[in-house]
Amino acid sequence: MSYISDRYIEFWLSKWRSDSMIRRVLESRPVRRLKDISFLGAIDYTSLVHKGPRIGRDRLHHTLGVAALADFISEHRNYDEETRNHVVVAALLHDIGHAPLSHSAEPYFKRRLGIGHHELGEQFMEEDKQLSWWLAKYFDRERIKLLIAGDAGGGQGADLFESPINIDTIDGILRSFESFRGHKPACPLDIARAAFLESSEAGKKSLDWFWQLKGSVYNSFITSLEGLQADQYCQLYFEKNEVELSREKLLSTEKEWLLEFPDLFHALRNSSMDDAVTTYCQRDYYIVFESEDIAERYKVNKKEVTKDGWDVKSALAHREDDNNGLYKGDSQVYH
């Protein structure tokens, strides 16, 4: 973690390294492993992404970005040390259960093993000897799990994880846009300030813009035909080749998968994926302008769409407040 592309993250990273409570979590194997897990999953190997350096396109950078926002808000809200530590550590641990290629192969191993990255992350907290010991000694592990799950019951810091515009989404959307276009369209700290620290007309306009940007990122890139093909090709690859993905293999690294499944990555890089898309979840992000409350103002309708002419197969309308937070929902990249 010697080179971080985002200067605002570097500020908090240096702070955490000198903080004995946070440093041991930061340096744990489950967190360090995220350096070798692509943030966008299979999409990161396609032509959709900006052809620049890969710096910042891994799950570790995303994790540090989310934790930086957590610490930024904690500082400005004058949280006590215990609350601040739990909020920051929850942010650092929220993605540790991601397998190589992040979300892309997850539907396959959820069918085979009955577990996803949320469950794997909780198991990591329990079973990694060093991390588990540290959490048991100095933290309330159940509190951290509830924060990550977006189910902390409205206590201090809970809204950072539960709001439709939460700290995971803020970093995730801006990081995704940067991956596709080569630059961040806004500073994450400014969006976090508008969402959690200040109430103003200018801030509301920033959040409205951000919500519309989220819809654009999903519809233009993540659920574009190439994006959908990349995700579904991964699942079909493992299905057709009858790959046994043990829990240990899911907690390995992308470099190890590159050596074990070279033809998978070759297909992704060369756009030689089968035309595998059948259905996908189409998202219509919209704003309830007459509402001032964030939870009621920012909504999304979801429809299951079939590839054949991209016609609606069946309407499955959902409200974003039913499926938000870091844990809840079915987002392919982040929540």
Beta strands, then each sheet from edge to edge (+ up, - down):
strand 1: 279-287
strand 2: 298-306
strand 3: 312-315
sheet 1: 1+ 2- 3+
end
